[in-house]
Amino acid sequence: MNDQSLQAPAWYLQGAPHVWRPYCQMKTAPAPLAVEATSGARIILEDGRGLIDGIASWWTACHGYNHPHIAKAVSDQLARAPHVMFGGLAHAPAYTLASRLAALLPGDLDHVFFAESGSVAVEIAMKMALQHWINRGVAGRTRFLGFLGGYHGDTLATMTVCDPEEGMHSLFAGVMPAQVMAALPVDGPTEAALDALLSERGHEIAAMIVEPRVQGAGGMLFHDDEVLRRLRRMADAHGVLLIFDEIFTGFGRTGDLFACQGAGVTPDIITLSKALTGGTLPLSAAIANHRVFDAFWSDDAGAALMHGPTYMANPLACAAANASLDLFESGAWKENVARVGARLASGLEPCRAVPGVVDVRVRGAIGVVEFEEAVDVGGLCARFVEAGVWIRPMGCVVYLTPAFTIDDADLDHLTGAMRKVLNA
Ligand SMILES: Cc1ncc(COP(=O)(O)O)c(C=O)c1O
């Protein structure tokens, strides 16, 4: 509790001793801000202040908050059937969504398994990969290859494929079986090193997993599409499955609907979440190609994928996702991402001159100012709030990933606040 909480509403004061907050040392962290509502690109606080949201609620609200088309689809579905179990029952929102995703994704990524969070989708993708080998009668492919800078979630198995230092999970070293870690093949030497590693240990590896184009939570690190083409070539050469985790990059964030499609590389399994429902409801999917799915298609009941989260394919969430896809179908997002990207680039460029800044970069609707050292997240957040914006830095990076629909004035306010607070 601090001074802010003195004016806090009753629900806040009653709940604060009981809520365990994400990613913070609660004893010393600043108190969270009480939110009353959201609208467009804004978060409205209980005290009446409106903050322009620079990160679209952890990269989810790509069409802005409270989009009427999504809201109507969810409320219509709420009246019809908020939820039914997915075991033995089928419903239009999920079946429609599965067929639409299969049509949008490249290649033969046709088999959609729904879950509720990104981490769980990655867990399922890992389990699919492992069992694909078991079902095919191939022994020994029990490890995963993850990449430095990668982040794939906070659950126990996903922690093992995160960057061992940057992935926030270094405390747990040794708890779970160690996976194989490598640098991304960004140039000749790193490509040769990965190839050598795969020659030596490829037979142990079920799949390699990567965030294509942008490693998000690991520091908004960008790589070229050629890296993904190399990974595809090496995965094929060494018989390893390739998983693209597009939980952050999917749905337009890097300028293409999916990063894999833009790069012209089709993985064997892709994971999606975050902007899947336009930032309204929790939903995720692990989507496999025919090669993976066919290993499960059998007269043997034991070859089935034994997985089924209680709320998988929740009809409300699927209705929201279908409505979000309608908005993507209009095509306006692409121009908006280009517009946002261009304005982020010009608005953030002056930050290059700030002492301690080592890079300023933009890809799609992602703008990044990287510092040499980790920044003071709490202190910067407070100053951003004073400047009327919601920006939450991560490690060494202060970044913007706004809604694609944000208008130019709000975008300029965001980049202006970055320049002001960072003293550019
Ligand atoms: C690439 C990637 N994978 C997985 C996750 C985990 O998703 P969730 O937080 O929904 O479990 C995230 C979350 O930031 C992510 O960026």
The ligand as an SDF file (V2000), in Angstrom:
LIG
                    3D

 16 16  0  0  0  0  0  0  0  0999 V2000
    5.9420  -15.7860  -27.6390 C   0  0  0  0  0  0  0  0  0  0  0  0
    5.1600  -16.0910  -26.4030 C   0  0  0  0  0  0  0  0  0  0  0  0
    4.8750  -17.3630  -26.1150 N   0  0  0  0  0  0  0  0  0  0  0  0
    4.1490  -17.6920  -25.0260 C   0  0  0  0  0  0  0  0  0  0  0  0
    3.6960  -16.7270  -24.1540 C   0  0  0  0  0  0  0  0  0  0  0  0
    2.8990  -17.1220  -22.9440 C   0  0  0  0  0  0  0  0  0  0  0  0
    1.5780  -16.7380  -23.0910 O   0  0  0  0  0  0  0  0  0  0  0  0
    0.6270  -16.6280  -21.8010 P   0  0  0  0  0  0  0  0  0  0  0  0
    1.1270  -15.4740  -21.0210 O   0  0  0  0  0  0  0  0  0  0  0  0
   -0.7340  -16.3920  -22.3760 O   0  0  0  0  0  0  0  0  0  0  0  0
    0.7160  -17.9310  -21.0860 O   0  0  0  0  0  0  0  0  0  0  0  0
    3.9920  -15.3870  -24.4280 C   0  0  0  0  0  0  0  0  0  0  0  0
    3.5500  -14.3310  -23.4980 C   0  0  0  0  0  0  0  0  0  0  0  0
    4.0410  -13.2350  -23.4900 O   0  0  0  0  0  0  0  0  0  0  0  0
    4.7380  -15.0600  -25.5720 C   0  0  0  0  0  0  0  0  0  0  0  0
    5.0520  -13.7910  -25.8710 O   0  0  0  0  0  0  0  0  0  0  0  0
  1  2  1  0
  2  3  1  0
  2 15  2  0
  3  4  2  0
  4  5  1  0
  5  6  1  0
  5 12  2  0
  6  7  1  0
  7  8  1  0
  8  9  2  0
  8 10  1  0
  8 11  1  0
 12 13  1  0
 12 15  1  0
 13 14  2  0
 15 16  1  0
M  END
$$$$
